[in-house]
Amino acid sequence: MRIHRIYCKSVSETNNVFDLDQSQSIHMTRVLRLKIDEEVDVFDGEGSSAICRISAISRNTITLERISSVESSNIEAEKIICIIPFIKKDNFHFMLQKLTEIGVSHLILYRPDLIDQSIARKDILKLAEKAEEVVISACKQCGSNFLPKMSISENLSAALSNLDVAG
């Protein structure tokens, strides 16, 4: 049977027992329908992962117990940095998924000067939060233990100046 992958920063800490955040907990209980004593592969987005067992389930949280040692992956020697404009939602999410799957190490997001009106009215921080969820989901699917770093710039010239800082 396939073991499910879950994102949680706490997996690499010293405690063997930790709680998942609300969104990951709800995904595990309502979408994956996992039960107590089932095992999951938990990664922290910084290269570490471990096998954990579900020890308790409450309404909005799941408590996990680490049953294997924490394994660390080596970070890629080459860094791939992408500058991406905020575009329409479906295209933007698809682009983030594919860039994450190929191993991009840093994503610089910016608001373009000529922007679609459906995007211009939206809060950039909320778009960035959703982008982080999409990246986490892509890492779960492709098996990567590394989340790309994300930064937000106001425009393209600011994004290009951030390129020197990111590299």
C-alpha positions as CSV (number, residue, x, y, z in Angstrom):
1,M,0.0,0.0,0.0
2,R,1.2,3.5,-0.8
3,I,2.4,5.6,2.1
4,H,1.0,9.2,2.1
5,R,3.3,12.2,2.3
6,I,2.6,15.1,4.7
7,Y,4.3,18.4,5.3
8,C,5.1,19.5,8.9
9,K,8.1,21.6,10.0
10,S,8.1,19.8,13.5
11,V,9.3,16.5,12.2
12,S,13.0,17.4,12.4
13,E,12.7,18.8,16.0
14,T,13.8,16.9,19.1
15,N,10.2,15.9,20.2
16,N,9.0,12.5,19.0
17,V,5.4,13.5,19.3
18,F,4.0,16.6,17.6
19,D,0.7,18.0,16.2
20,L,0.0,18.8,12.6
21,D,-1.4,22.2,11.6
22,Q,-5.1,22.4,10.8
23,S,-5.0,22.3,7.0
24,Q,-2.8,19.2,6.9
25,S,-4.9,17.5,9.7
26,I,-8.1,18.2,7.8
27,H,-6.6,16.8,4.6
28,M,-5.5,13.6,6.3
29,T,-8.8,13.0,8.0
30,R,-11.4,14.1,5.5
31,V,-9.6,13.6,2.1
32,L,-7.2,10.7,2.8
33,R,-9.4,9.3,5.5
34,L,-6.5,8.1,7.6
35,K,-7.1,6.5,11.0
36,I,-5.2,6.0,14.2
37,D,-2.1,3.8,13.9
38,E,-1.7,4.4,10.2
39,E,1.8,5.5,9.0
40,V,2.7,8.6,6.9
41,D,5.9,10.0,5.5
42,V,6.4,13.5,7.0
43,F,8.8,16.0,5.5
44,D,9.8,19.4,6.8
45,G,10.6,21.3,3.5
46,E,14.2,21.7,4.4
47,G,15.4,18.2,3.4
48,S,14.5,16.0,6.4
49,S,11.8,13.4,6.5
50,A,10.7,10.6,8.8
51,I,8.0,7.9,9.1
52,C,5.4,8.8,11.7
53,R,2.3,7.0,13.1
54,I,-1.0,8.7,13.8
55,S,-1.4,8.5,17.6
56,A,-4.5,10.8,18.1
57,I,-7.2,12.4,16.0
58,S,-9.3,15.3,17.2
59,R,-11.6,17.6,15.3
60,N,-9.0,19.8,13.7
61,T,-5.6,18.4,14.7
62,I,-3.8,15.1,14.4
63,T,-1.0,14.1,16.7
64,L,1.9,12.1,15.2
65,E,4.5,10.0,16.7
66,R,7.9,9.6,14.9
67,I,8.7,5.9,14.6
68,S,11.8,6.2,12.4
69,S,14.9,8.3,12.6
70,V,15.0,11.6,10.7
71,E,16.7,11.2,7.4
72,S,18.2,14.2,5.7
73,S,18.6,14.7,2.0
74,N,21.5,16.7,0.5
75,I,20.6,20.0,-1.1
76,E,21.3,20.3,-4.8
77,A,24.5,22.0,-5.7
78,E,22.9,24.1,-8.4
79,K,20.4,26.7,-7.6
80,I,17.5,27.4,-10.0
81,I,15.9,30.8,-9.4
82,C,12.7,31.8,-11.2
83,I,11.0,35.1,-11.4
84,I,7.3,34.7,-11.9
85,P,4.5,37.3,-12.4
86,F,1.1,36.8,-10.8
87,I,-1.1,35.6,-13.6
88,K,-4.5,34.0,-13.8
89,K,-5.0,31.4,-11.1
90,D,-5.0,28.1,-13.0
91,N,-2.0,29.0,-15.1
92,F,-0.2,30.4,-12.1
93,H,-0.8,27.2,-10.0
94,F,0.2,24.9,-12.9
95,M,3.4,26.9,-13.4
96,L,4.2,26.7,-9.7
97,Q,3.6,22.9,-9.6
98,K,5.9,22.2,-12.6
99,L,8.7,24.5,-11.4
100,T,8.6,22.8,-8.0
101,E,8.7,19.3,-9.6
102,I,11.8,20.2,-11.6
103,G,13.6,21.3,-8.5
104,V,13.5,25.1,-8.5
105,S,15.2,26.4,-5.3
106,H,13.8,29.9,-5.2
107,L,10.7,31.6,-6.5
108,I,10.5,35.3,-6.8
109,L,6.9,36.4,-7.3
110,Y,6.0,39.9,-8.6
111,R,3.0,42.0,-9.7
112,P,3.4,42.8,-13.4
113,D,2.7,46.3,-14.7
114,L,0.1,45.1,-17.2
115,I,-2.0,42.8,-15.2
116,D,-5.4,41.2,-15.8
117,Q,-8.1,42.9,-13.8
118,S,-9.2,39.7,-12.1
119,I,-5.7,39.6,-10.5
120,A,-5.3,43.4,-10.0
121,R,-8.1,43.5,-7.4
122,K,-6.8,40.6,-5.3
123,D,-4.6,40.8,-2.3
124,I,-1.0,39.7,-3.2
125,L,-0.4,38.2,0.2
126,K,-3.4,35.9,-0.1
127,L,-2.2,34.9,-3.6
128,A,1.2,34.1,-2.1
129,E,-0.4,32.0,0.7
130,K,-2.2,30.0,-1.8
131,A,1.0,29.7,-3.9
132,E,2.7,28.2,-0.8
133,E,-0.1,25.6,-0.5
134,V,0.3,24.7,-4.1
135,V,4.1,24.3,-3.7
136,I,3.6,22.1,-0.6
137,S,1.2,20.0,-2.5
138,A,3.6,19.6,-5.4
139,C,6.4,18.6,-3.1
140,K,4.1,15.9,-1.5
141,Q,3.3,14.6,-5.0
142,C,6.8,14.6,-6.5
143,G,8.6,13.3,-3.5
144,S,10.9,16.3,-2.9
145,N,11.9,17.1,0.6
146,F,12.8,20.7,-0.2
147,L,10.3,23.5,-0.5
148,P,11.5,26.3,-2.8
149,K,12.0,29.6,-1.0
150,M,9.5,32.2,-2.0
151,S,9.8,36.0,-1.9
152,I,7.4,38.7,-3.2
153,S,8.4,41.9,-5.1
154,E,6.3,44.8,-6.1
155,N,7.4,44.9,-9.7
156,L,9.9,43.4,-12.2
157,S,12.7,45.7,-11.5
158,A,12.5,45.0,-7.7
159,A,12.3,41.2,-8.6
160,L,15.5,41.6,-10.6
161,S,17.3,43.3,-7.8
162,N,16.2,40.5,-5.5
163,L,17.8,38.1,-7.9
164,D,21.2,39.3,-6.8
165,V,20.2,38.7,-3.1
166,A,18.7,35.2,-3.8
167,G,21.7,33.9,-5.8
